[in-house]
Amino acid sequence: MYSTLEQKYKRIQQELMAGAVALVFVFLSGTLWYWLVEGWSWEDAVYMTVITLATVGYSETNPLESRGRLFTIVLILMGVINLGYIVNRFTQAVIEGYFQEGIRLRQQRRLMESLTGHYIICGFSRTGRQIAKEFQAEGVSFAVIDSDFESVQQAQSEGYIVYQGDATLDDTLLKVGIERAICIVAALPSDAENLYTVLSAKTLNPNIRAIARASTEEAVQKLQRGGADAVISPYITGGKRMAAAALRPQILDFVDGMLSGADRQLYMEEFLLDAAFCPFVGQTLQKAKLRSQTGALVLAIRRSDGNLIGGPTGDTVLMSGDTLICMGTAEQLRSLNQILGPINSQQLRRPKQS
């Protein structure tokens, strides 16, 4: 959805409406003149005005004096100018595709209003494009925000739901359903813009998860203080991954394969336990028998207070609010999702295909 195109479409509508109003004014002026000044009947006045504005070349309905003929000349000129203006604007609208774009905008608006439990990507630069590809591969619903017209066009050409606007503004975030979203990713080029975006998002939806991009270590700290749940620095993360690729290449390949599903064999997924749905809350891992039932392996458990239990043993008790970090095949993870109950009322994301 494009705010700029919306403005152009509305401008064309306004211009056509202004032309139509002016034409009605000219028609009423001619009718009233022939009726009141010339003393004709309503029928004759309307007929004379219509054939005059249409320039069909019919003869006068009733004889006219010099004053009436002079007015008729003015009426013809006003009608021709007005009709020419309307035809010009209508032709331009057709050639430039504003009517088709208007239909597309309405469709995009309906899609935007129907989004719920979705993700929002702010910024469609190189980072934003990669995030969008990952989201699309994972099968999650998301919307893109960018202020650059060319970036918006590219996002639309790839089939994404997109809105052109300033992501730091509350009105823009509301347009993409920030109050119904579950996560926002601030991937704008400027650290200041990302900070404003996170602040606005957290104000409008305190429960939303906010992920932000940062260029410097100082920006990482400020974004964290601003409410970002996770801050990623491409330079820091890239450096660590390059070092890991040099020192522990096999481990990095293995982890990357699970996270991206590149090998289409093993995947990693997280599951939030809810006492209202999960029958295993309060039981130990040994008693729950998740591994034997599904084949999926529980790698770690994140408690609701943030404490991380790596490599949990069979005596580890499952508690409400725990997040299980699991590894397995696509079928194993689907089975695990089914026996754990509805997780946040969402289906398990489908593994992406390479």
C-alpha positions in Angstrom: 0.0 0.0 0.0 1.5 3.3 -1.0 0.7 6.6 0.7 2.2 8.5 -2.2 0.1 6.7 -4.8 -2.9 7.2 -2.5 -2.3 10.9 -2.6 -2.0 10.9 -6.4 -5.1 8.8 -6.7 -7.0 11.1 -4.4 -5.7 14.1 -6.3 -7.0 12.7 -9.6 -10.4 12.0 -7.9 -10.5 15.6 -6.6 -9.6 17.0 -10.0 -12.3 15.0 -11.8 -14.8 15.9 -9.1 -13.9 19.6 -9.4 -14.4 19.3 -13.2 -17.8 17.6 -12.7 -18.9 20.3 -10.2 -17.8 23.1 -12.6 -19.8 21.4 -15.4 -22.9 21.3 -13.2 -22.4 24.9 -12.3 -22.2 25.9 -16.0 -25.3 23.8 -16.8 -27.3 25.5 -14.0 -26.1 28.9 -15.0 -27.2 28.4 -18.6 -30.6 26.9 -17.6 -31.3 29.7 -15.1 -30.3 32.4 -17.7 -32.7 31.1 -20.4 -35.4 30.6 -17.8 -35.2 33.8 -15.8 -33.6 36.3 -18.2 -35.0 35.1 -21.6 -38.3 34.0 -20.0 -38.3 30.5 -21.6 -40.0 27.5 -20.1 -38.0 25.0 -18.0 -38.0 22.5 -20.7 -36.8 24.9 -23.4 -34.1 26.3 -21.0 -32.7 22.8 -20.2 -32.8 21.7 -23.8 -31.0 24.9 -25.0 -28.3 24.5 -22.4 -27.7 20.9 -23.2 -27.4 21.4 -27.0 -25.2 24.4 -26.4 -22.8 22.6 -24.1 -22.8 19.6 -26.3 -22.0 21.8 -29.4 -24.2 19.6 -31.6 -25.1 22.6 -33.9 -28.9 22.6 -33.5 -30.7 25.8 -34.1 -31.9 28.1 -31.3 -35.0 26.9 -29.5 -36.4 30.4 -29.4 -35.1 33.6 -31.1 -32.3 35.3 -29.1 -31.4 38.9 -29.0 -27.8 40.1 -29.0 -27.5 39.8 -25.3 -28.7 36.2 -25.4 -26.4 35.3 -28.2 -23.4 36.8 -26.4 -24.3 34.7 -23.3 -24.6 31.6 -25.5 -21.1 32.2 -26.9 -19.7 32.5 -23.3 -21.7 29.4 -22.4 -20.2 27.4 -25.3 -16.6 28.5 -24.4 -17.1 27.6 -20.7 -18.6 24.2 -21.7 -15.8 23.4 -24.1 -13.1 24.4 -21.7 -14.7 22.4 -18.9 -15.3 19.3 -20.9 -11.8 19.5 -22.3 -10.4 19.7 -18.8 -12.4 16.6 -17.7 -11.4 14.6 -20.8 -7.8 15.6 -20.3 -7.7 14.5 -16.6 -9.6 11.3 -17.3 -7.3 10.4 -20.2 -4.2 11.0 -18.1 -5.7 8.9 -15.3 -6.3 6.0 -17.7 -2.9 6.2 -19.3 -1.0 6.4 -16.0 -3.1 3.5 -14.5 -4.6 5.4 -11.6 -7.9 3.6 -11.7 -6.1 0.2 -11.7 -3.9 1.4 -9.0 -6.9 2.5 -7.0 -8.3 -1.0 -7.2 -5.0 -2.4 -6.1 -4.8 0.1 -3.2 -8.2 -0.9 -1.9 -7.2 -4.6 -2.1 -4.0 -3.8 -0.2 -5.9 -1.9 2.4 -8.3 -4.8 3.0 -5.3 -7.1 3.3 -3.7 -4.8 5.8 -6.8 -4.6 7.8 -7.1 -8.4 7.9 -3.6 -9.0 9.2 -3.4 -10.3 12.8 -0.6 -12.0 14.6 1.7 -10.8 11.9 5.3 -9.4 11.7 6.2 -5.9 10.6 9.5 -5.1 8.7 10.5 -1.5 8.9 13.0 -0.8 6.0 13.4 -2.6 2.8 17.1 -2.2 2.2 19.4 -5.2 1.8 18.8 -6.3 5.4 15.0 -5.9 5.1 14.9 -7.8 1.8 16.7 -10.7 3.4 14.3 -10.7 6.4 11.3 -10.6 4.1 12.7 -13.6 2.1 13.2 -15.6 5.4 9.7 -14.7 6.6 8.2 -15.7 3.2 10.1 -19.0 3.3 8.8 -19.7 6.8 5.2 -19.0 5.7 4.5 -16.2 8.3 2.3 -13.2 7.5 4.1 -9.9 7.5 3.9 -6.3 6.2 6.7 -4.1 5.0 7.1 -0.3 5.7 9.5 1.9 3.7 9.5 5.6 2.8 11.4 5.1 -0.5 9.2 4.8 -3.6 11.5 2.5 -5.5 11.9 0.2 -2.5 8.1 0.1 -2.1 7.8 -0.8 -5.8 10.3 -3.6 -5.5 8.5 -5.0 -2.4 5.2 -5.0 -4.3 6.8 -6.7 -7.3 7.8 -9.5 -5.0 4.3 -9.9 -3.8 4.7 -8.5 -0.3 2.1 -6.4 1.6 3.8 -3.0 1.7 3.0 0.5 3.0 5.0 3.6 2.0 5.5 5.8 5.0 7.7 6.9 7.9 8.0 3.9 10.3 8.9 6.3 13.2 5.4 7.8 13.1 2.5 6.3 15.1 0.0 6.8 12.3 2.2 4.7 9.9 2.5 1.9 12.4 -1.3 2.0 13.1 -1.9 1.7 9.3 -0.1 -1.7 9.3 -1.9 -3.0 12.4 0.8 -2.6 15.0 -1.8 -3.3 17.8 -2.5 -6.7 16.3 1.2 -7.6 15.4 3.3 -9.9 17.4 6.7 -8.7 16.3 8.3 -5.7 14.7 11.8 -5.6 13.1 13.4 -2.2 12.8 15.9 -2.6 10.0 16.1 1.1 9.0 19.6 2.5 7.9 19.7 5.0 10.8 20.1 4.0 14.5 18.1 7.0 15.5 15.2 5.9 13.3 15.3 2.4 14.6 15.2 3.8 18.2 12.2 6.0 17.4 10.5 3.1 15.7 11.0 0.8 18.7 9.7 3.5 21.1 6.6 4.1 19.0 5.9 0.4 18.6 6.3 -0.3 22.3 4.0 2.6 23.2 1.3 1.5 20.8 1.6 -2.2 21.7 3.5 -3.0 24.9 3.3 -6.7 24.3 5.0 -6.7 20.9 8.4 -8.2 20.4 10.8 -5.6 19.0 13.9 -6.5 17.1 16.2 -3.7 16.0 19.3 -3.2 13.9 22.2 -1.3 15.3 25.4 0.0 13.7 27.5 0.6 16.8 27.9 -0.9 20.3 26.6 2.4 21.8 23.5 2.1 19.6 23.0 -1.4 20.9 22.8 -0.2 24.5 20.5 2.7 23.7 18.1 0.4 21.7 18.0 -2.0 24.6 17.2 0.8 27.0 14.6 2.0 24.6 12.7 -1.3 24.9 14.1 -3.5 22.1 13.9 -7.2 23.0 16.8 -8.1 20.8 19.4 -5.9 19.1 21.4 -7.2 16.1 24.5 -5.4 14.9 25.4 -6.7 11.4 29.0 -5.8 11.9 29.4 -7.5 15.3 27.4 -10.5 14.3 29.2 -10.8 11.0 32.5 -10.6 12.6 31.6 -13.3 15.1 30.3 -15.6 12.4 33.4 -15.1 10.3 35.6 -16.0 13.3 33.4 -19.1 14.0 33.7 -20.1 10.3 37.5 -19.9 10.6 37.8 -21.7 14.0 34.8 -24.1 14.1 33.5 -24.5 10.5 31.7 -27.8 11.0 29.8 -26.5 14.0 28.8 -23.3 12.2 27.6 -25.3 9.1 25.6 -27.6 11.3 23.9 -24.8 13.2 23.3 -22.8 10.1 21.7 -25.8 8.5 19.3 -26.2 11.4 18.3 -22.6 11.5 17.8 -22.2 7.8 16.6 -25.6 6.9 19.2 -25.7 4.1 19.7 -29.4 4.3 16.0 -30.1 4.7 16.8 -32.7 7.4 17.0 -31.0 10.8 15.3 -27.9 12.1 15.2 -25.9 15.3 12.0 -24.5 16.7 10.8 -23.0 19.9 7.6 -23.8 21.8 5.9 -21.8 24.6 4.2 -23.8 27.3 0.8 -22.7 28.5 -0.7 -24.4 31.5 -4.2 -23.9 30.0 -3.3 -26.1 27.0 -0.2 -28.1 27.7 -0.8 -31.4 29.6 2.8 -31.8 30.6 3.2 -28.6 32.7 4.3 -29.7 36.2 5.9 -33.0 34.9 9.5 -33.8 34.5 11.0 -34.3 31.0 11.5 -38.0 31.8 7.8 -38.4 32.7 6.6 -36.3 29.8 8.5 -38.6 27.4 8.6 -36.0 24.6 11.6 -37.6 23.0 10.1 -41.1 22.9 6.7 -39.8 21.6 8.0 -37.5 18.9 11.7 -38.1 18.4 12.4 -34.4 18.8 15.2 -33.4 21.1 14.9 -30.7 23.8 18.1 -28.7 23.6 17.4 -26.0 26.1 14.6 -24.5 28.3 14.2 -20.8 28.8 12.3 -20.1 32.0 9.8 -17.2 32.2 12.2 -15.3 34.3 14.8 -15.4 31.6 17.0 -18.2 33.1 18.3 -20.6 30.5 18.7 -24.3 31.2 21.0 -25.8 28.6 20.9 -29.6 28.0 18.1 -30.2 30.5 18.1 -33.6 32.2 15.2 -36.0 32.7 14.6 -34.5 36.2 14.0 -31.0 34.8 10.4 -29.9 35.6 8.3 -28.3 32.8 6.7 -25.1 34.0 4.1 -22.7 32.6 5.7 -20.0 30.6 8.7 -22.1 29.7 10.0 -21.9 26.1 11.4 -25.2 24.8 14.1 -25.0 22.2 13.9 -28.2 20.3 15.6 -29.9 17.3 14.3 -32.5 15.0 13.0 -33.3 11.6 10.0 -31.4 10.2 7.6 -34.3 11.0 9.1 -34.7 14.6 8.5 -31.0 15.3 5.0 -31.1 14.0 4.3 -34.1 16.3 5.7 -32.2 19.2 3.6 -29.2 18.4 0.5 -31.3 18.4 1.1 -33.0 21.8 2.1 -29.8 23.5 -1.3 -28.2 22.5 -2.0 -24.9 20.7 1.0 -22.7 21.2 -0.1 -19.1 21.4 -3.1 -20.0 19.2 -0.6 -20.4 16.3 0.2 -23.2 14.0 3.8 -24.4 13.8 5.6 -22.6 11.0 6.2 -24.7 8.0 9.9 -25.5 7.4 11.1 -23.6 4.3 12.2 -25.3 1.2 15.6 -24.7 -0.4 
